[in-house]
Amino acid sequence: MTKLEKIERDIQELGADDLAAFRAWFAEYDAANWDDQIERDVAAGTLDSHAQKALDAHRVGLTKPL
C-alpha cells in the first residue's frame, strides 16, 4: 500500500466531525501552499509576461468592466 492509499483509507474511516475538521485544515493548508507558490512565481518573474499581456489588452480596449 502506498502512502497515498493509506491516507485515503484513513480519511475514509474518519467520522463526520473529524472529516469536517480535516476538510477545514486541508483547505487552509492548500490555500497557504498556493499563496507561497504565487509569491515564488512573482519573485522569479514567472508571471511578468502574463501581466504584460493583460495590460496590453486593456490598453487597446480588449477588456470589459466587471
Kinemage of the C-alpha trace (Angstrom):
@kinemage 1
@onewidth
@group {chain A} dominant
@subgroup {mainchain}
@vectorlist {calphas} color= white
{ca met a 1} P 0.000 0.000 0.000
{ca thr a 2} L 1.363 3.393 -0.967
{ca lys a 3} L 1.458 6.323 1.407
{ca leu a 4} L -1.337 7.991 -0.571
{ca glu a 5} L -3.516 4.877 -0.440
{ca lys a 6} L -3.050 4.743 3.352
{ca ile a 7} L -4.022 8.406 3.678
{ca glu a 8} L -7.102 7.828 1.508
{ca arg a 9} L -8.118 4.822 3.614
{ca asp a 10} L -7.568 6.739 6.849
{ca ile a 11} L -9.677 9.644 5.601
{ca gln a 12} L -12.497 7.280 4.619
{ca glu a 13} L -12.521 5.964 8.189
{ca leu a 14} L -12.977 9.408 9.779
{ca gly a 15} L -16.218 10.260 11.495
{ca ala a 16} L -18.261 13.264 10.376
{ca asp a 17} L -16.761 15.696 12.920
{ca asp a 18} L -13.181 14.640 12.233
{ca leu a 19} L -13.802 14.755 8.486
{ca ala a 20} L -15.138 18.315 8.773
{ca ala a 21} L -12.097 19.318 10.849
{ca phe a 22} L -9.771 17.676 8.326
{ca arg a 23} L -11.537 19.385 5.424
{ca ala a 24} L -11.144 22.800 7.097
{ca trp a 25} L -7.491 22.122 7.909
{ca phe a 26} L -6.740 20.929 4.383
{ca ala a 27} L -8.445 23.927 2.763
{ca glu a 28} L -6.275 26.263 4.853
{ca tyr a 29} L -3.144 24.199 4.182
{ca asp a 30} L -3.808 24.097 0.441
{ca ala a 31} L -4.515 27.836 0.265
{ca ala a 32} L -1.276 28.619 2.116
{ca asn a 33} L 0.692 26.437 -0.303
{ca trp a 34} L -0.965 28.162 -3.258
{ca asp a 35} L -0.109 31.589 -1.805
{ca asp a 36} L 3.512 30.520 -1.312
{ca gln a 37} L 3.721 29.306 -4.924
{ca ile a 38} L 2.299 32.574 -6.258
{ca glu a 39} L 4.803 34.554 -4.170
{ca arg a 40} L 7.677 32.448 -5.529
{ca asp a 41} L 6.407 32.899 -9.095
{ca val a 42} L 6.092 36.667 -8.644
{ca ala a 43} L 9.586 36.921 -7.152
{ca ala a 44} L 11.019 34.841 -10.001
{ca gly a 45} L 9.257 36.955 -12.640
{ca thr a 46} L 7.318 33.962 -13.933
{ca leu a 47} L 4.084 35.949 -14.166
{ca asp a 48} L 5.550 39.090 -15.741
{ca ser a 49} L 4.717 38.130 -19.321
{ca his a 50} L 1.118 37.295 -18.377
{ca ala a 51} L 0.729 40.606 -16.580
{ca gln a 52} L 2.142 42.470 -19.565
{ca lys a 53} L -0.256 40.713 -21.955
{ca ala a 54} L -3.192 41.672 -19.733
{ca leu a 55} L -2.057 45.290 -19.515
{ca asp a 56} L -1.544 45.445 -23.271
{ca ala a 57} L -5.026 44.017 -23.878
{ca his a 58} L -6.541 46.548 -21.504
{ca arg a 59} L -4.614 49.412 -23.104
{ca val a 60} L -6.101 48.650 -26.547
{ca gly a 61} L -9.628 48.234 -25.202
{ca leu a 62} L -9.950 44.442 -25.211
{ca thr a 63} L -11.184 44.264 -21.636
{ca lys a 64} L -14.648 44.742 -20.142
{ca pro a 65} L -15.636 46.193 -16.757
{ca leu a 66} L -16.686 43.590 -14.236
